[in-house]
């Protein structure tokens, strides 16, 4: 039987079935488009996050380097201060000893 010679009920059923298949295909196409857009948005977000994390890592490394440098400078300054204090203490002790020798009774 050719479709044109089919009873009207069969033709109507085939039309309904074809319309249903077309509607399903349209829904699948829409869903694929929505998923593609979501995937693109997620890829963009992932790239932004990766760039943000790279920036944070770079800033962290810079801060760690600065802390290391500042700490080394601080320790050098403390060592120098300690040397200066030691030298000043020796100088004052030397002056005290000389004064004792010059003025033994007055300082006793």
MOCOR-V832867 format. One line per field, one symbol per residue. burial: I if it has 9 or more other ideal C-beta (glycine too) atoms within 8 Angstrom, else O. Layout:
burial = ???
//
This chain:
burial = OOOOOIOOOOIOOIOOOOOOOOOOOOOOOOOOOOOOOOOOOOOOOOOOOOOOOOOOOOOOOOOOOOOOOOOOOOOOOOOOOOOOOOOOOOOOOOOOOOIIOOOOOOOO
//
